[in-house]
Amino acid sequence: MLYILILTHIVFLIGGFFLAKYYFLKDSFLKGKAEGEFEKEKSLFYNNINDKESLTSDLISNKLQLEHIRGKEIGIKEQKDKLTIVVTPKMEIIDGFFKKTAITSYVTQVNYEGFPIGGPQTNIVEKLEKFKDENMKYAIDKLNETVITVANLLIEKHSINTPIPKLFKKENVKISK
């Protein structure tokens, strides 16, 4: 008999939880629905009264947004015009005891209104081991071709002012021992 009493209390307890949950969910749903209908009626009522004001304010805000976007684009273009990237070819020959090594590279420097931003960045194009003086023309031609290609890519891809680099000459080769 005690088991039946305990079992019925547990069943009524669980049933009470489910009924309370159902009641409060339904009650909050009905309250939310009523508040939502009130908000909808309120917005319709005020929009009908102030329809001219709301339309003009929407038009003004759209006009201001368009002016802001246009101003941003003009500002970005002006700042890009002040930015330049200078590409300089560089060749260094290291004369070792048994062999010569040639390192061809180019240096990029970002400038803003003529002032450098950060340090120059050196990009190695080719490192030629066992370099011979007969191959000098090949190395210089390849370096010049690479530097002009890099300058053209900077102009096309980022539309940044990049002066056409001066061609590298044999007299500019730095020889270190």
Backbone as a printed PyTorch tensor [residue, N CA C, xyz], in Angstrom:
tensor([[[  0.8000,  -1.1790,   0.0000],
         [  0.0000,   0.0000,   0.0000],
         [  0.8570,   1.2640,   0.0000]],

        [[  1.9250,   1.1940,   0.7080],
         [  2.8450,   2.3350,   0.7560],
         [  3.4660,   2.5880,  -0.6190]],

        [[  3.7150,   1.5080,  -1.3460],
         [  4.3050,   1.6520,  -2.6870],
         [  3.3510,   2.3650,  -3.6340]],

        [[  2.1090,   2.0530,  -3.5400],
         [  1.1140,   2.6810,  -4.4080],
         [  0.9960,   4.1550,  -4.0740]],

        [[  1.0330,   4.5020,  -2.8020],
         [  0.9500,   5.8930,  -2.3800],
         [  2.1460,   6.6900,  -2.8970]],

        [[  3.3270,   6.1460,  -2.7620],
         [  4.5470,   6.8230,  -3.2490],
         [  4.5140,   6.9470,  -4.7710]],

        [[  4.0880,   5.9010,  -5.4440],
         [  4.0140,   5.9090,  -6.9020],
         [  3.0090,   6.9450,  -7.3980]],

        [[  1.8520,   7.0570,  -6.7530],
         [  0.8680,   8.0640,  -7.1780],
         [  1.3760,   9.4820,  -6.9220]],

        [[  2.0860,   9.7140,  -5.8430],
         [  2.6620,  11.0450,  -5.5850],
         [  3.6760,  11.4240,  -6.6600]],

        [[  4.4990,  10.4790,  -7.0570],
         [  5.4980,  10.7460,  -8.1020],
         [  4.8060,  11.0530,  -9.4270]],

        [[  3.7750,  10.2840,  -9.7600],
         [  3.0410,  10.5220, -11.0170],
         [  2.3860,  11.9000, -10.9810]],

        [[  1.7290,  12.2650,  -9.8620],
         [  1.1020,  13.5790,  -9.7650],
         [  2.1340,  14.7130,  -9.8030]],

        [[  3.3030,  14.5000,  -9.2140],
         [  4.3640,  15.5060,  -9.2310],
         [  4.8490,  15.7610, -10.6620]],

        [[  5.1300,  14.6930, -11.3920],
         [  5.5920,  14.8400, -12.7750],
         [  4.4850,  15.4390, -13.6470]],

        [[  3.2600,  14.9870, -13.4410],
         [  2.1280,  15.5470, -14.1950],
         [  1.9480,  17.0220, -13.9010]],

        [[  2.1250,  17.4330, -12.6470],
         [  2.0080,  18.8450, -12.2780],
         [  3.0720,  19.6970, -12.9610]],

        [[  4.3050,  19.1720, -13.0600],
         [  5.3590,  19.9090, -13.7740],
         [  4.9800,  20.1480, -15.2230]],

        [[  4.4790,  19.1020, -15.8880],
         [  4.1140,  19.2410, -17.2980],
         [  2.9360,  20.1880, -17.4920]],

        [[  1.9350,  20.1120, -16.6190],
         [  0.7890,  21.0200, -16.7300],
         [  1.2060,  22.4730, -16.4900]],

        [[  2.0620,  22.7120, -15.5010],
         [  2.5270,  24.0710, -15.2260],
         [  3.3320,  24.6260, -16.3990]],

        [[  4.1710,  23.7910, -16.9640],
         [  4.9680,  24.2250, -18.1100],
         [  4.0450,  24.5870, -19.2750]],

        [[  3.0610,  23.7660, -19.5540],
         [  2.1220,  24.0270, -20.6440],
         [  1.3590,  25.3220, -20.3860]],

        [[  0.8780,  25.5060, -19.1630],
         [  0.0960,  26.6940, -18.8190],
         [  0.9340,  27.9640, -19.0050]],

        [[  2.1470,  27.9890, -18.4750],
         [  2.9640,  29.1920, -18.5570],
         [  3.4170,  29.4700, -19.9900]],

        [[  3.6970,  28.4340, -20.7810],
         [  4.0390,  28.6590, -22.1800],
         [  2.8700,  29.2450, -22.9540]],

        [[  1.6820,  28.7110, -22.7330],
         [  0.5030,  29.2250, -23.4340],
         [  0.2130,  30.6560, -22.9950]],

        [[  0.3290,  30.9230, -21.6920],
         [  0.0620,  32.2600, -21.1710],
         [  1.0530,  33.2780, -21.7600]],

        [[  2.3410,  32.9480, -21.7810],
         [  3.3350,  33.8830, -22.3230],
         [  3.1620,  34.0490, -23.8350]],

        [[  2.7270,  32.9990, -24.5360],
         [  2.4720,  33.1130, -25.9650],
         [  1.3330,  34.0950, -26.2260]],

        [[  0.2540,  33.9710, -25.4510],
         [ -0.8940,  34.8660, -25.6300],
         [ -0.5340,  36.3120, -25.2970]],

        [[  0.2530,  36.5160, -24.2290],
         [  0.6790,  37.8810, -23.8860],
         [  1.5660,  38.4700, -24.9720]],

        [[  2.4910,  37.6730, -25.4960],
         [  3.3820,  38.1490, -26.5680],
         [  2.6200,  38.4660, -27.8340]],

        [[  1.6200,  37.6560, -28.1270],
         [  0.8170,  37.8900, -29.3200],
         [  0.0580,  39.2120, -29.1880]],

        [[ -0.5060,  39.4610, -28.0020],
         [ -1.2460,  40.7050, -27.7740],
         [ -0.3050,  41.9090, -27.8670]],

        [[  0.8910,  41.8190, -27.2910],
         [  1.8440,  42.9310, -27.3550],
         [  2.3150,  43.1610, -28.7870]],

        [[  2.5110,  42.0790, -29.5380],
         [  2.9340,  42.2070, -30.9270],
         [  1.8790,  42.8760, -31.7840]],

        [[  0.6160,  42.5320, -31.5530],
         [ -0.4680,  43.1640, -32.2930],
         [ -0.5450,  44.6440, -31.9500]],

        [[ -0.3290,  44.9700, -30.6850],
         [ -0.3600,  46.3740, -30.2800],
         [  0.7620,  47.1490, -30.9700]],

        [[  1.9580,  46.5720, -31.0150],
         [  3.0810,  47.2530, -31.6640],
         [  2.8140,  47.4480, -33.1500]],

        [[  2.2260,  46.4550, -33.7900],
         [  1.9210,  46.5470, -35.2150],
         [  0.9000,  47.6610, -35.4660]],

        [[ -0.1860,  47.6900, -34.6480],
         [ -1.1980,  48.7400, -34.7870],
         [ -0.5920,  50.1100, -34.5080]],

        [[  0.2700,  50.1790, -33.5220],
         [  0.8990,  51.4460, -33.1640],
         [  1.7550,  51.9680, -34.3180]],

        [[  2.5750,  51.0760, -34.9310],
         [  3.4270,  51.5210, -36.0300],
         [  2.5960,  51.9280, -37.2420]],

        [[  1.5050,  51.2010, -37.5220],
         [  0.6280,  51.5910, -38.6330],
         [ -0.0250,  52.9400, -38.3750]],

        [[ -0.4810,  53.1420, -37.1470],
         [ -1.1500,  54.4010, -36.8030],
         [ -0.1940,  55.5860, -36.9460]],

        [[  1.0050,  55.4670, -36.3770],
         [  1.9360,  56.5890, -36.4260],
         [  2.5090,  56.8030, -37.8170]],

        [[  2.6790,  55.7510, -38.5850],
         [  3.1730,  55.9230, -39.9620],
         [  2.1320,  56.5980, -40.8320]],

        [[  0.8390,  56.3370, -40.5920],
         [ -0.1920,  57.0000, -41.3910],
         [ -0.2930,  58.4700, -41.0450]],

        [[ -0.1130,  58.8110, -39.7760],
         [ -0.1880,  60.2240, -39.3820],
         [  1.0380,  60.9780, -39.8920]],

        [[  2.2190,  60.4310, -39.6820],
         [  3.4630,  61.1150, -40.0330],
         [  4.0690,  60.5360, -41.3050]],

        [[  3.2270,  60.1770, -42.2720],
         [  3.7170,  59.5030, -43.4690],
         [  4.6630,  60.4050, -44.2570]],

        [[  4.3060,  61.6750, -44.3800],
         [  5.1600,  62.5900, -45.1390],
         [  6.5030,  62.7850, -44.4470]],

        [[  6.4770,  62.8970, -43.1300],
         [  7.7160,  63.0850, -42.3790],
         [  8.6110,  61.8550, -42.4620]],

        [[  7.9970,  60.6700, -42.3590],
         [  8.8110,  59.4550, -42.4110],
         [  9.4080,  59.2480, -43.8010]],

        [[  8.6450,  59.5760, -44.8500],
         [  9.1740,  59.4530, -46.2130],
         [ 10.3280,  60.4260, -46.4480]],

        [[ 10.1580,  61.6660, -46.0040],
         [ 11.2440,  62.6340, -46.2000],
         [ 12.4680,  62.2620, -45.3780]],

        [[ 12.2720,  61.7620, -44.1650],
         [ 13.4310,  61.3710, -43.3580],
         [ 14.1380,  60.1780, -43.9870]],

        [[ 13.3900,  59.2280, -44.5740],
         [ 14.0090,  58.0970, -45.2750],
         [ 14.8070,  58.5740, -46.4800]],

        [[ 14.2490,  59.4990, -47.2280],
         [ 14.9560,  60.0260, -48.4000],
         [ 16.2290,  60.7650, -47.9960]],

        [[ 16.1310,  61.5480, -46.9300],
         [ 17.3040,  62.2870, -46.4590],
         [ 18.3760,  61.3280, -45.9750]],

        [[ 17.9840,  60.2930, -45.2300],
         [ 18.9950,  59.3380, -44.7380],
         [ 19.6330,  58.5740, -45.9040]],

        [[ 18.8460,  58.2140, -46.9190],
         [ 19.4240,  57.5540, -48.0990],
         [ 20.3840,  58.4790, -48.8310]],

        [[ 20.0140,  59.7590, -48.9550],
         [ 20.8910,  60.7270, -49.6210],
         [ 22.1900,  60.8960, -48.8470]],

        [[ 22.0860,  60.9720, -47.5270],
         [ 23.2860,  61.1090, -46.7030],
         [ 24.1750,  59.8790, -46.7910]],

        [[ 23.5740,  58.6950, -46.8460],
         [ 24.3610,  57.4680, -46.9900],
         [ 25.1030,  57.4540, -48.3240]],

        [[ 24.4350,  57.8660, -49.3990],
         [ 25.0970,  57.9090, -50.7080],
         [ 26.2410,  58.9170, -50.7180]],

        [[ 26.0260,  60.0790, -50.1020],
         [ 27.1000,  61.0750, -50.0160],
         [ 28.2690,  60.5490, -49.1990]],

        [[ 27.9750,  59.8370, -48.1260],
         [ 29.0400,  59.2580, -47.2880],
         [ 29.8540,  58.2410, -48.0780]],

        [[ 29.1780,  57.3560, -48.8040],
         [ 29.8750,  56.3410, -49.6040],
         [ 30.7150,  57.0020, -50.6840]],

        [[ 30.1670,  58.0030, -51.3630],
         [ 30.9230,  58.7050, -52.4080],
         [ 32.1420,  59.4160, -51.8090]],

        [[ 31.9680,  60.0230, -50.6490],
         [ 33.0860,  60.6910, -49.9900],
         [ 34.1840,  59.7180, -49.5930]],

        [[ 33.7820,  58.5340, -49.1080],
         [ 34.7750,  57.5140, -48.7590],
         [ 35.5740,  57.0830, -49.9870]],

        [[ 34.8770,  56.8740, -51.1030],
         [ 35.5670,  56.4550, -52.3260],
         [ 36.5380,  57.5320, -52.8090]],

        [[ 36.1280,  58.7820, -52.7390],
         [ 37.0120,  59.8800, -53.1460],
         [ 38.2150,  59.9490, -52.2120]],

        [[ 37.9930,  59.7860, -50.9060],
         [ 39.0950,  59.8150, -49.9460],
         [ 40.0800,  58.6810, -50.1620]],

        [[ 39.5760,  57.4790, -50.4500],
         [ 40.4670,  56.3380, -50.7160],
         [ 41.2980,  56.6140, -51.9540]],

        [[ 40.6700,  57.1790, -52.9880],
         [ 41.3990,  57.4770, -54.2210],
         [ 42.4880,  58.5280, -53.9710]],

        [[ 42.1650,  59.5670, -53.1950],
         [ 43.1620,  60.5970, -52.8860],
         [ 44.3420,  60.0150, -52.1110]],

        [[ 44.0550,  59.1360, -51.1550],
         [ 45.1390,  58.5460, -50.3740],
         [ 45.9780,  57.5960, -51.2120]],

        [[ 45.3400,  56.8710, -52.1290],
         [ 46.1050,  55.9890, -53.0090],
         [ 47.0060,  56.7940, -53.9310]],

        [[ 46.5540,  58.0000, -54.3180],
         [ 47.3910,  58.8360, -55.1750],
         [ 48.6440,  59.3160, -54.4410]],

        [[ 48.5720,  59.4420, -53.1270],
         [ 49.7330,  59.8850, -52.3460],
         [ 50.7090,  58.7450, -52.0660]],

        [[ 50.2640,  57.5130, -52.2820],
         [ 51.0660,  56.3330, -51.9830],
         [ 51.8350,  55.9050, -53.2350]],

        [[ 53.1280,  55.6850, -53.0890],
         [ 53.9390,  55.1880, -54.1960],
         [ 54.7920,  54.0220, -53.7060]],

        [[ 55.0840,  53.1210, -54.6380],
         [ 55.9800,  52.0130, -54.3400],
         [ 57.1230,  52.0880, -55.3390]],

        [[ 58.3280,  52.2100, -54.8220],
         [ 59.5160,  52.3070, -55.6680],
         [ 60.1700,  50.9320, -55.7330]],

        [[ 60.3880,  50.4530, -56.9540],
         [ 61.0170,  49.1520, -57.1660],
         [ 62.4000,  49.4080, -57.7550]],

        [[ 63.4430,  48.9220, -57.0740],
         [ 64.8220,  49.1480, -57.4860],
         [ 65.5280,  47.8120, -57.6890]],

        [[ 66.1110,  47.5970, -58.8730],
         [ 66.8520,  46.3480, -59.0760],
         [ 68.1980,  46.3750, -58.3440]],

        [[ 68.6800,  45.1920, -57.9860],
         [ 69.9320,  45.1090, -57.2400],
         [ 70.6200,  43.7920, -57.6090]],

        [[ 71.9460,  43.8530, -57.8170],
         [ 72.7150,  42.6430, -58.1150],
         [ 73.9990,  42.6930, -57.3130]],

        [[ 74.3080,  41.5850, -56.6850],
         [ 75.5060,  41.5090, -55.8650],
         [ 76.2670,  40.2450, -56.2490]],

        [[ 77.5610,  40.4080, -56.4420],
         [ 78.4110,  39.2640, -56.7630],
         [ 79.3430,  39.0360, -55.5810]],

        [[ 79.2900,  37.8250, -55.0230],
         [ 80.1600,  37.4630, -53.9030],
         [ 81.2950,  36.6230, -54.4790]],

        [[ 82.4950,  37.1670, -54.3860],
         [ 83.6650,  36.5040, -54.9560],
         [ 84.3280,  35.6890, -53.8520]],

        [[ 84.0900,  34.3750, -53.8770],
         [ 84.6680,  33.4820, -52.8780],
         [ 86.0260,  32.9590, -53.3330]],

        [[ 86.5940,  32.1020, -52.5100],
         [ 87.9230,  31.5550, -52.8050],
         [ 87.8620,  30.5880, -53.9920]],

        [[ 86.8500,  29.7440, -54.0310],
         [ 86.7430,  28.7540, -55.1010],
         [ 85.6610,  29.0740, -56.1330]],

        [[ 84.6910,  29.8890, -55.7790],
         [ 83.5990,  30.1500, -56.7160],
         [ 83.0420,  31.5510, -56.5220]],

        [[ 82.3330,  32.0170, -57.5620],
         [ 81.6180,  33.2880, -57.5180],
         [ 80.1320,  32.9770, -57.4050]],

        [[ 79.4560,  33.7800, -56.6220],
         [ 78.0060,  33.6360, -56.4950],
         [ 77.3720,  34.9850, -56.8190]],

        [[ 76.3430,  34.9580, -57.6830],
         [ 75.6190,  36.1780, -58.0360],
         [ 74.2130,  36.1030, -57.4500]],

        [[ 73.8140,  37.1680, -56.7880],
         [ 72.4690,  37.2510, -56.2130],
         [ 71.7650,  38.4280, -56.8690]],

        [[ 70.7180,  38.1370, -57.6290],
         [ 69.9220,  39.2010, -58.2360],
         [ 68.6510,  39.3550, -57.4110]],

        [[ 68.2940,  40.5850, -57.1380],
         [ 67.1150,  40.8500, -56.3210],
         [ 66.5640,  42.2250, -56.6810]],

        [[ 65.4030,  42.5190, -56.1390],
         [ 64.8630,  43.8720, -56.2640],
         [ 64.3780,  44.3150, -54.8920]],

        [[ 64.4200,  45.6130, -54.6930],
         [ 64.0570,  46.2060, -53.4140],
         [ 62.7960,  47.0310, -53.6230]],

        [[ 61.7820,  46.8010, -52.8020],
         [ 60.5680,  47.6180, -52.8610],
         [ 60.5030,  48.4980, -51.6200]],

        [[ 60.1610,  49.7400, -51.8390],
         [ 60.0300,  50.7050, -50.7500],
         [ 58.7000,  51.4300, -50.9090]],

        [[ 57.8680,  51.3950, -49.8730],
         [ 56.5820,  52.0790, -49.8880],
         [ 56.7910,  53.4950, -49.3670]],

        [[ 56.3000,  54.4750, -50.1190],
         [ 56.4180,  55.8780, -49.7370],
         [ 55.0360,  56.5070, -49.6810]],

        [[ 54.8430,  57.3930, -48.6950],
         [ 53.6030,  58.1670, -48.5950],
         [ 53.9870,  59.6270, -48.6670]],

        [[ 53.5780,  60.2940, -49.7170],
         [ 53.9360,  61.6820, -50.0030],
         [ 55.4510,  61.8760, -49.9660]],

        [[ 56.1790,  60.9190, -50.4760],
         [ 57.6340,  61.0140, -50.5650],
         [ 58.3790,  60.5160, -49.3420]],

        [[ 57.6890,  60.2770, -48.2450],
         [ 58.3330,  59.7960, -47.0270],
         [ 58.2270,  58.2700, -46.9640]],

        [[ 59.3300,  57.5770, -46.6300],
         [ 59.2710,  56.1090, -46.5900],
         [ 58.4370,  55.6150, -45.4120]],

        [[ 57.6870,  54.5550, -45.6880],
         [ 56.9020,  53.8830, -44.6490],
         [ 57.5750,  52.5460, -44.4070]],

        [[ 58.0680,  52.3300, -43.2250],
         [ 58.7490,  51.0790, -42.9210],
         [ 60.0910,  51.0100, -43.6350]],

        [[ 60.6890,  49.8550, -43.5950],
         [ 61.9770,  49.6690, -44.2430],
         [ 61.8080,  49.0770, -45.6300]],

        [[ 62.8710,  49.1040, -46.4000],
         [ 62.7910,  48.4870, -47.7270],
         [ 62.7080,  46.9650, -47.6140]],

        [[ 62.0130,  46.3620, -48.5550],
         [ 61.8710,  44.9110, -48.5650],
         [ 62.6420,  44.3590, -49.7570]],

        [[ 63.5840,  43.4740, -49.4900],
         [ 64.3990,  42.8790, -50.5430],
         [ 63.8120,  41.5320, -50.9290]],

        [[ 63.5920,  41.3510, -52.2240],
         [ 63.0600,  40.0960, -52.7540],
         [ 64.1000,  39.5000, -53.6970]],

        [[ 64.5960,  38.3300, -53.3690],
         [ 65.6280,  37.6820, -54.1880],
         [ 64.9570,  37.0400, -55.3960]],

        [[ 65.4870,  37.3750, -56.5760],
         [ 64.9700,  36.8080, -57.8130],
         [ 65.6680,  35.4920, -58.1050]],

        [[ 67.0120,  35.5280, -58.0350],
         [ 67.7710,  34.3340, -58.3940],
         [ 69.1190,  34.3630, -57.6800]],

        [[ 69.5770,  33.1870, -57.3120],
         [ 70.8980,  33.0420, -56.7120],
         [ 71.6670,  32.0800, -57.6050]],

        [[ 72.6870,  32.5990, -58.2720],
         [ 73.4480,  31.8010, -59.2350],
         [ 74.7710,  31.3720, -58.6100]],

        [[ 74.8890,  30.0740, -58.3500],
         [ 76.1420,  29.5170, -57.8360],
         [ 77.0930,  29.3220, -59.0200]],

        [[ 78.3750,  29.3170, -58.7570],
         [ 79.3990,  29.1240, -59.7960],
         [ 79.1720,  30.0810, -60.9670]],

        [[ 79.0040,  31.3370, -60.6140],
         [ 78.7020,  32.3740, -61.6020],
         [ 79.9400,  32.7120, -62.4200]],

        [[ 79.7270,  32.8870, -63.7150],
         [ 80.8070,  33.2820, -64.6160],
         [ 80.4800,  34.6480, -65.1900]],

        [[ 81.5280,  35.4040, -65.5000],
         [ 81.3130,  36.7470, -66.0270],
         [ 80.6050,  36.7400, -67.3750]],

        [[ 80.6670,  35.6350, -68.1150],
         [ 79.9960,  35.5460, -69.4120],
         [ 78.4700,  35.5510, -69.2490]],

        [[ 77.9970,  35.1370, -68.0900],
         [ 76.5510,  35.0740, -67.8510],
         [ 75.9760,  36.3810, -67.3000]],

        [[ 76.7820,  37.4160, -67.2340],
         [ 76.3550,  38.6890, -66.6620],
         [ 75.1590,  39.2680, -67.4290]],

        [[ 75.2170,  39.2600, -68.7460],
         [ 74.1300,  39.8320, -69.5500],
         [ 72.8210,  39.0850, -69.3040]],

        [[ 72.8860,  37.7450, -69.2350],
         [ 71.6870,  36.9410, -68.9680],
         [ 71.0800,  37.3230, -67.6120]],

        [[ 71.8840,  37.4350, -66.5940],
         [ 71.3880,  37.7460, -65.2450],
         [ 70.7810,  39.1460, -65.1980]],

        [[ 71.4400,  40.1200, -65.8410],
         [ 70.9290,  41.5020, -65.8300],
         [ 69.6280,  41.5960, -66.6130]],

        [[ 69.5430,  40.9230, -67.7690],
         [ 68.3120,  40.9550, -68.5570],
         [ 67.1400,  40.3360, -67.7850]],

        [[ 67.4050,  39.2270, -67.1240],
         [ 66.3510,  38.5690, -66.3510],
         [ 65.8990,  39.4450, -65.1770]],

        [[ 66.8500,  40.1000, -64.5320],
         [ 66.5220,  40.9990, -63.4200],
         [ 65.6740,  42.1680, -63.9000]],

        [[ 66.0780,  42.7920, -65.0140],
         [ 65.3050,  43.9240, -65.5450],
         [ 63.8940,  43.5000, -65.9390]],

        [[ 63.7790,  42.3430, -66.5460],
         [ 62.4630,  41.8360, -66.9420],
         [ 61.5820,  41.5980, -65.7150]],

        [[ 62.1560,  41.0270, -64.6690],
         [ 61.3970,  40.7540, -63.4430],
         [ 60.9430,  42.0460, -62.7770]],

        [[ 61.8220,  43.0380, -62.7080],
         [ 61.4920,  44.3020, -62.0390],
         [ 60.3790,  45.0290, -62.7870]],

        [[ 60.4340,  45.0430, -64.1070],
         [ 59.3800,  45.7110, -64.8820],
         [ 58.0510,  44.9640, -64.7190]],

        [[ 58.1010,  43.6420, -64.6910],
         [ 56.8800,  42.8540, -64.4770],
         [ 56.2710,  43.1470, -63.1070]],

        [[ 57.1090,  43.2240, -62.0770],
         [ 56.6210,  43.5270, -60.7270],
         [ 55.9850,  44.9120, -60.6830]],

        [[ 56.6270,  45.8950, -61.2990],
         [ 56.0820,  47.2570, -61.3110],
         [ 54.7300,  47.2900, -62.0250]],

        [[ 54.6270,  46.5940, -63.1490],
         [ 53.3580,  46.5750, -63.8810],
         [ 52.2610,  45.8650, -63.0910]],

        [[ 52.6110,  44.7950, -62.3810],
         [ 51.6210,  44.1020, -61.5460],
         [ 51.1100,  44.9980, -60.4190]],

        [[ 52.0050,  45.7680, -59.8130],
         [ 51.5870,  46.6840, -58.7500],
         [ 50.6260,  47.7420, -59.2890]],

        [[ 50.9100,  48.2090, -60.4990],
         [ 50.0400,  49.2250, -61.0920],
         [ 48.6790,  48.6200, -61.4220]],

        [[ 48.6630,  47.4430, -62.0300],
         [ 47.3970,  46.8300, -62.4420],
         [ 46.5750,  46.3440, -61.2570]],

        [[ 47.1980,  45.6160, -60.3530],
         [ 46.4520,  44.9610, -59.2830],
         [ 45.9670,  45.9440, -58.2180]],

        [[ 46.8360,  46.8330, -57.7710],
         [ 46.4880,  47.7170, -56.6580],
         [ 46.2470,  49.1490, -57.0920]],

        [[ 46.4630,  49.4590, -58.3390],
         [ 46.3530,  50.8170, -58.8900],
         [ 47.0970,  51.8410, -58.0220]],

        [[ 48.3000,  51.4720, -57.6310],
         [ 49.1580,  52.3500, -56.8350],
         [ 50.2080,  52.9440, -57.7600]],

        [[ 50.5300,  54.2090, -57.5260],
         [ 51.5590,  54.8510, -58.3480],
         [ 52.8870,  54.1240, -58.1690]],

        [[ 53.4100,  53.6170, -59.2460],
         [ 54.7020,  52.9480, -59.2190],
         [ 55.5090,  53.4840, -60.3850]],

        [[ 56.5580,  54.2730, -60.1010],
         [ 57.3630,  54.7680, -61.2080],
         [ 58.0580,  53.6080, -61.9170]],

        [[ 58.1750,  53.7200, -63.2300],
         [ 58.8560,  52.6750, -63.9980],
         [ 60.3090,  52.6420, -63.5380]],

        [[ 60.7820,  51.4750, -63.1010],
         [ 62.1460,  51.4040, -62.5780],
         [ 63.1890,  51.6250, -63.6730]],

        [[ 64.3060,  52.1940, -63.2460],
         [ 65.4200,  52.3700, -64.1750],
         [ 66.0410,  51.0080, -64.4420]],

        [[ 66.4510,  50.8080, -65.6840],
         [ 67.0620,  49.5280, -66.0360],
         [ 68.4170,  49.3870, -65.3650]],

        [[ 68.6920,  48.1980, -64.9510],
         [ 69.9340,  47.8890, -64.2510],
         [ 71.0620,  47.7880, -65.2680]],

        [[ 72.2180,  48.3230, -64.9220],
         [ 73.3680,  48.2880, -65.8230],
         [ 74.5260,  47.5470, -65.1690]],

        [[ 75.4530,  47.1330, -65.9920],
         [ 76.5940,  46.3500, -65.5180],
         [ 77.4430,  47.1520, -64.5370]],

        [[ 77.4670,  48.4500, -64.6840],
         [ 78.3080,  49.2860, -63.8060],
         [ 77.7810,  49.3280, -62.3690]],

        [[ 76.5040,  49.0110, -62.1830],
         [ 75.8900,  49.0820, -60.8480],
         [ 76.0770,  47.8220, -60.0190]],

        [[ 76.7470,  46.8280, -60.5630],
         [ 76.9240,  45.5560, -59.8620],
         [ 77.8580,  45.7770, -58.6690]],

        [[ 77.4080,  45.3000, -57.5000],
         [ 78.2220,  45.4080, -56.2930],
         [ 78.9960,  44.1000, -56.1260]],

        [[ 80.3010,  44.2180, -56.0330],
         [ 81.1640,  43.0290, -55.8750],
         [ 81.7410,  43.0430, -54.4710]],

        [[ 81.4560,  41.9740, -53.7320],
         [ 82.0170,  41.8840, -52.3800],
         [ 82.8820,  40.6370, -52.2940]],

        [[ 83.8710,  40.7170, -51.4360],
         [ 84.8240,  39.5960, -51.3040],
         [ 84.7420,  38.9970, -49.9310]]])
